[in-house]
């Protein structure tokens, strides 16, 4: 499955439910606070990933035991990233490949294969 298909699945899901807010409203200059809200949600999920790593490093739990929770929090992070891209009309797949090409050139001098 391609990334754009996954993003479409998230968009379709977001269109099927609502609460006090619309779950798939486009982000525009007139509601940029929605972008802020989604970014705070994304950062919160990333923070939960960092908290899991902290607990593993500190010795509170083993990495193998923490992996399922880490995977779940990373999936939540991905969902918020997908939502932001969908609602901001950003083609993440296209941007990824652009950035990959840029990084290939930028870090070419550090390549092991050269």
Backbone bond lengths (Angstrom), bond angles and torsions (degrees), N, CA, C in turn:
res aa  C-N    CA-C-N  psi(-1)  N-CA   C-N-CA  omega(-1)  CA-C   N-CA-C  phi
1 X - - - 1.442 - - 1.526 108.59 -
2 X 1.305 116.42 138.38 1.457 121.46 179.68 1.519 110.98 -86.72
3 X 1.309 115.26 156.72 1.456 120.92 -177.92 1.525 111.46 -57.54
4 X 1.315 117.87 -42.84 1.464 119.60 -179.25 1.523 111.84 -61.60
5 X 1.314 117.56 -30.43 1.463 120.47 176.00 1.531 110.55 -68.38
6 X 1.315 116.37 -40.44 1.461 120.92 178.16 1.529 109.81 -64.18
7 X 1.318 116.39 -44.46 1.461 120.34 178.67 1.524 111.09 -61.52
8 X 1.310 117.08 -38.64 1.471 121.28 177.67 1.530 109.97 -64.90
9 X 1.326 117.66 -41.34 1.467 120.84 177.29 1.523 110.68 -59.40
10 X 1.318 117.18 -41.45 1.467 120.63 178.29 1.516 110.38 -65.49
11 X 1.322 116.75 -43.07 1.458 120.58 178.82 1.525 111.40 -61.76
12 X 1.318 116.55 -43.60 1.464 120.79 178.11 1.526 110.66 -62.29
13 X 1.324 116.43 -41.88 1.464 120.24 177.81 1.524 110.54 -61.83
14 X 1.336 116.32 -46.41 1.465 120.60 -178.27 1.529 111.81 -62.12
15 X 1.315 116.77 -29.66 1.471 120.46 179.95 1.524 112.49 -73.47
16 X 1.333 117.53 -14.53 1.471 120.20 -174.11 1.521 113.98 -92.91
17 X 1.306 118.38 -4.42 1.460 118.99 -179.73 1.519 111.36 -142.25
18 X 1.301 115.13 158.75 1.458 119.56 178.01 1.512 108.71 -153.00
19 X 1.300 114.55 164.38 1.456 122.27 174.68 1.522 105.29 -142.87
20 X 1.296 117.50 -137.80 1.468 119.08 176.67 1.519 111.87 -64.62
21 X 1.299 115.88 -16.95 1.461 120.41 179.75 1.519 109.87 -126.80
22 X 1.300 115.36 158.33 1.457 120.32 173.32 1.519 107.64 -80.42
23 X 1.317 116.19 133.41 1.458 120.63 -176.79 1.527 112.97 -84.89
24 X 1.319 116.86 -4.85 1.472 118.22 -178.62 1.529 112.41 -138.09
25 X 1.318 117.87 23.54 1.464 120.62 179.70 1.528 110.12 -63.56
26 X 1.318 116.98 135.82 1.467 119.20 175.92 1.524 110.62 -63.36
27 X 1.314 115.86 142.44 1.462 121.35 175.58 1.524 107.31 -86.33
28 X 1.322 115.61 125.90 1.464 121.20 179.67 1.524 109.12 -133.58
29 X 1.311 115.43 178.19 1.465 119.76 177.23 1.524 111.31 -64.24
30 X 1.322 116.66 -21.38 1.458 120.59 -178.07 1.525 113.81 -86.16
31 X 1.321 117.76 -12.46 1.475 120.23 178.97 1.522 111.23 -138.71
32 X 1.308 116.10 40.15 1.463 121.64 -176.37 1.536 111.35 -60.02
33 X 1.334 117.11 -17.68 1.465 119.15 175.78 1.530 110.89 -63.92
34 X 1.323 117.81 -23.24 1.463 121.06 174.48 1.525 110.35 -65.26
35 X 1.320 117.15 -41.09 1.471 121.05 175.29 1.521 109.63 -60.99
36 X 1.313 116.60 -44.95 1.458 120.27 178.73 1.528 110.40 -59.09
37 X 1.317 117.20 -45.63 1.466 121.70 179.79 1.530 111.15 -59.47
38 X 1.323 116.57 -47.15 1.465 120.02 -178.85 1.528 111.23 -66.28
39 X 1.319 117.35 -36.92 1.464 119.76 177.16 1.525 111.42 -66.08
40 X 1.326 117.14 -39.04 1.470 120.17 176.46 1.528 109.35 -62.77
41 X 1.338 116.71 -41.22 1.470 119.96 177.49 1.528 110.86 -62.45
42 X 1.330 117.13 -44.20 1.463 121.55 178.39 1.522 110.88 -61.25
43 X 1.309 116.63 -46.18 1.452 120.36 -179.80 1.525 110.58 -64.00
44 X 1.320 116.91 -35.76 1.463 120.34 176.42 1.515 111.82 -61.12
45 X 1.321 116.30 -42.89 1.470 120.39 178.45 1.523 111.01 -66.45
46 X 1.324 117.04 -41.69 1.469 120.76 176.93 1.523 109.57 -62.86
47 X 1.336 116.65 -38.03 1.459 120.94 176.35 1.519 111.43 -61.05
48 X 1.338 116.91 -38.12 1.462 119.46 177.26 1.526 110.63 -65.08
49 X 1.334 117.33 -36.55 1.476 120.55 175.14 1.522 110.08 -62.72
50 X 1.319 116.22 -44.76 1.465 120.51 179.80 1.523 110.71 -63.26
51 X 1.316 117.23 -36.88 1.457 120.77 179.00 1.528 111.36 -64.74
52 X 1.318 116.41 -38.78 1.464 120.25 176.28 1.527 109.99 -62.87
53 X 1.332 116.25 -47.14 1.466 120.03 178.76 1.522 110.83 -59.87
54 X 1.322 116.48 -41.33 1.466 121.01 178.75 1.527 110.45 -58.41
55 X 1.323 116.39 -44.35 1.462 120.36 -178.74 1.522 111.85 -66.01
56 X 1.328 116.92 -35.92 1.469 120.43 177.42 1.523 109.58 -67.29
57 X 1.332 117.21 -48.32 1.460 121.45 -178.08 1.522 110.42 -62.89
58 X 1.299 116.74 -38.36 1.459 122.08 -179.02 1.525 112.22 -72.55
59 X 1.333 116.93 -16.41 1.450 121.06 177.66 1.515 114.94 94.99
60 X 1.329 117.07 10.94 1.462 120.47 179.34 1.528 112.06 -71.55
61 X 1.317 116.14 -26.03 1.467 120.73 178.93 1.526 108.69 -155.03
62 X 1.298 115.45 166.90 1.462 121.78 179.43 1.531 109.19 -89.62
63 X 1.310 115.29 148.32 1.466 120.46 179.75 1.528 111.54 -54.89
64 X 1.327 116.71 -45.68 1.467 120.87 -178.12 1.527 111.29 -59.77
65 X 1.335 116.60 -37.05 1.462 120.85 178.79 1.526 112.11 -72.66
66 X 1.330 117.00 -30.10 1.464 121.97 -177.34 1.529 112.92 -85.42
67 X 1.326 117.36 -16.94 1.473 120.71 -175.82 1.529 113.78 -55.46
68 X 1.336 120.44 -44.31 1.469 118.49 179.95 1.536 112.81 -60.47
69 X 1.322 116.94 -41.45 1.468 119.74 178.41 1.526 110.09 -68.55
70 X 1.317 117.47 -39.38 1.463 121.22 176.48 1.522 110.22 -60.70
71 X 1.323 116.34 -44.27 1.466 120.33 179.03 1.525 110.82 -60.31
72 X 1.317 116.68 -42.39 1.461 121.00 179.39 1.530 111.28 -63.08
73 X 1.319 117.08 -44.04 1.466 120.52 -179.90 1.525 111.32 -68.60
74 X 1.332 117.34 -35.28 1.468 119.80 175.85 1.524 110.56 -66.34
75 X 1.331 117.24 -37.44 1.462 120.29 176.40 1.525 110.40 -64.05
76 X 1.339 117.01 -42.34 1.463 119.87 176.17 1.530 110.63 -60.23
77 X 1.334 116.55 -40.83 1.468 121.05 178.33 1.524 110.37 -62.35
78 X 1.318 115.91 -43.26 1.470 120.80 179.27 1.525 110.76 -62.67
79 X 1.329 116.68 -39.04 1.462 120.20 178.86 1.527 110.36 -61.02
80 X 1.325 116.99 -45.93 1.470 118.83 178.81 1.524 111.36 -65.42
81 X 1.324 118.17 -38.03 1.462 120.42 176.12 1.521 110.10 -62.49
82 X 1.328 116.85 -42.63 1.466 120.81 177.99 1.521 110.28 -62.20
83 X 1.326 117.41 -43.66 1.461 121.16 179.82 1.521 110.79 -60.94
84 X 1.325 116.70 -45.44 1.465 120.07 179.90 1.516 110.32 -60.02
85 X 1.319 116.76 -46.42 1.469 120.01 -179.78 1.525 111.14 -63.12
86 X 1.328 116.48 -44.07 1.458 119.78 178.73 1.523 111.50 -61.66
87 X 1.303 116.26 -49.40 1.449 120.81 -173.44 1.526 112.80 -75.43
88 X 1.329 117.37 -23.58 1.465 121.56 176.79 1.531 111.50 -95.43
89 X 1.336 115.91 2.23 1.460 121.73 179.79 1.532 111.51 56.79
90 X 1.312 114.66 50.07 1.466 122.16 178.40 1.526 107.69 -110.55
91 X 1.320 116.25 126.05 1.466 121.93 178.85 1.527 107.64 -83.94
92 X 1.335 115.66 91.58 1.465 120.97 -174.87 1.523 111.74 -61.97
93 X 1.316 116.83 -38.90 1.464 119.73 -179.95 1.532 109.91 -60.95
94 X 1.304 116.83 -47.07 1.468 121.59 178.66 1.535 110.23 -61.79
95 X 1.333 116.33 -46.68 1.465 120.85 -178.81 1.525 111.28 -63.34
96 X 1.348 116.52 -36.87 1.460 119.97 177.57 1.528 110.71 -60.36
97 X 1.330 116.56 -49.15 1.463 119.53 -177.54 1.527 111.42 -66.13
98 X 1.323 117.23 -35.93 1.469 120.37 175.40 1.529 110.21 -61.48
99 X 1.329 115.54 -45.03 1.453 120.54 -177.63 1.526 111.30 -69.86
100 X 1.320 116.60 -36.57 1.463 120.56 177.42 1.529 110.00 -62.13
101 X 1.325 117.10 -45.19 1.468 120.23 177.37 1.526 111.02 -61.01
102 X 1.330 115.84 -43.49 1.467 120.44 177.92 1.529 110.50 -59.35
103 X 1.333 116.66 -47.47 1.465 120.28 -178.63 1.521 112.22 -67.09
104 X 1.312 117.16 -33.72 1.472 119.30 176.38 1.517 110.52 -60.52
105 X 1.304 116.94 -41.86 1.459 120.54 178.57 1.529 110.89 -71.88
106 X 1.296 115.76 -43.17 1.467 121.32 -176.86 1.524 111.64 -62.42
107 X 1.320 116.59 -40.86 1.464 120.25 -175.14 1.525 112.80 -104.48
108 X 1.319 117.04 15.08 1.452 120.99 -179.03 1.524 111.97 -57.23
109 X 1.308 117.05 -38.17 1.466 120.19 -178.94 1.520 112.35 -66.28
110 X 1.336 117.50 -15.16 1.451 121.07 -179.94 1.529 112.12 -101.17
111 X 1.326 116.80 3.25 1.457 121.25 -175.10 1.531 110.77 -67.49
112 X 1.323 115.14 138.17 1.465 121.75 179.19 1.521 110.40 -73.58
113 X 1.326 117.16 -29.39 1.468 120.62 -175.32 1.514 113.53 -76.01
114 X 1.324 118.57 -10.94 1.477 120.46 -178.93 1.511 111.40 -85.80
